[in-house]
Every structure is written in C-alpha cells, then in structure tokens.
Amino acid sequence: LRMVEGNFVPGGPAKYQVKDTGTALALARAQELQLPIAEQVDSLFRRLVDEGGGDLDHSAVFLTLKKMNQPGASSPNN
C-alpha cells in the first residue's frame, strides 16, 4: 500500500538495505556461494541509493524499477 500511495517515509531506510545485502553477499562469497537474486536486489538498492534515495524507505526501490521501465530508460547495467 505504501508504494501505491507514494509513501516512502523511512521505516527501514534503503541505505541500510544496501549494508545488509552487501554483508550477505560478502558472506556468500566467503563460502563460495552464488546468490544471483540477492546480487540483483543489491544492485537495485545500490542504484536507488546512488540516485539519492538512501534515506527513503526500502519500499522506494519501486521508484527505481518504475524509472527503469519508462520509455527510453537506460539499462540497469549502465
């Protein structure tokens, strides 16, 4: 419901999500595990933070996905 209403007031800021996904991926690498979905999630949150959304709620990753799917949007790998 928060996403539909555009309410991204932080409950759990996106910058902490990046910290947590980064930690999880580092632990996975140390065990020689591959977590491709976690890597994609980490990439999306890093993009949100890089675009200035680090203090928004983690649900604001919706804004990144929305931006990526607009006509003429750049690839997530750019």
Secondary structure as a PSIPRED ss2 file (coil, helix, strand):
# PSIPRED VFORMAT (PSIPRED V4.0)

   1 L C   1.000  0.000  0.000
   2 R H   0.000  1.000  0.000
   3 M H   0.000  1.000  0.000
   4 V H   0.000  1.000  0.000
   5 E H   0.000  1.000  0.000
   6 G C   1.000  0.000  0.000
   7 N C   1.000  0.000  0.000
   8 F C   1.000  0.000  0.000
   9 V C   1.000  0.000  0.000
  10 P C   1.000  0.000  0.000
  11 G C   1.000  0.000  0.000
  12 G C   1.000  0.000  0.000
  13 P E   0.000  0.000  1.000
  14 A H   0.000  1.000  0.000
  15 K H   0.000  1.000  0.000
  16 Y H   0.000  1.000  0.000
  17 Q H   0.000  1.000  0.000
  18 V H   0.000  1.000  0.000
  19 K H   0.000  1.000  0.000
  20 D H   0.000  1.000  0.000
  21 T H   0.000  1.000  0.000
  22 G H   0.000  1.000  0.000
  23 T H   0.000  1.000  0.000
  24 A H   0.000  1.000  0.000
  25 L H   0.000  1.000  0.000
  26 A H   0.000  1.000  0.000
  27 L H   0.000  1.000  0.000
  28 A H   0.000  1.000  0.000
  29 R H   0.000  1.000  0.000
  30 A H   0.000  1.000  0.000
  31 Q C   1.000  0.000  0.000
  32 E C   1.000  0.000  0.000
  33 L C   1.000  0.000  0.000
  34 Q C   1.000  0.000  0.000
  35 L C   1.000  0.000  0.000
  36 P H   0.000  1.000  0.000
  37 I H   0.000  1.000  0.000
  38 A H   0.000  1.000  0.000
  39 E H   0.000  1.000  0.000
  40 Q H   0.000  1.000  0.000
  41 V H   0.000  1.000  0.000
  42 D H   0.000  1.000  0.000
  43 S H   0.000  1.000  0.000
  44 L H   0.000  1.000  0.000
  45 F H   0.000  1.000  0.000
  46 R H   0.000  1.000  0.000
  47 R H   0.000  1.000  0.000
  48 L H   0.000  1.000  0.000
  49 V H   0.000  1.000  0.000
  50 D H   0.000  1.000  0.000
  51 E H   0.000  1.000  0.000
  52 G H   0.000  1.000  0.000
  53 G H   0.000  1.000  0.000
  54 G C   1.000  0.000  0.000
  55 D C   1.000  0.000  0.000
  56 L C   1.000  0.000  0.000
  57 D E   0.000  0.000  1.000
  58 H H   0.000  1.000  0.000
  59 S H   0.000  1.000  0.000
  60 A H   0.000  1.000  0.000
  61 V H   0.000  1.000  0.000
  62 F H   0.000  1.000  0.000
  63 L H   0.000  1.000  0.000
  64 T H   0.000  1.000  0.000
  65 L H   0.000  1.000  0.000
  66 K H   0.000  1.000  0.000
  67 K H   0.000  1.000  0.000
  68 M H   0.000  1.000  0.000
  69 N C   1.000  0.000  0.000
  70 Q C   1.000  0.000  0.000
  71 P C   1.000  0.000  0.000
  72 G C   1.000  0.000  0.000
  73 A C   1.000  0.000  0.000
  74 S C   1.000  0.000  0.000
  75 S C   1.000  0.000  0.000
  76 P C   1.000  0.000  0.000
  77 N C   1.000  0.000  0.000
  78 N C   1.000  0.000  0.000
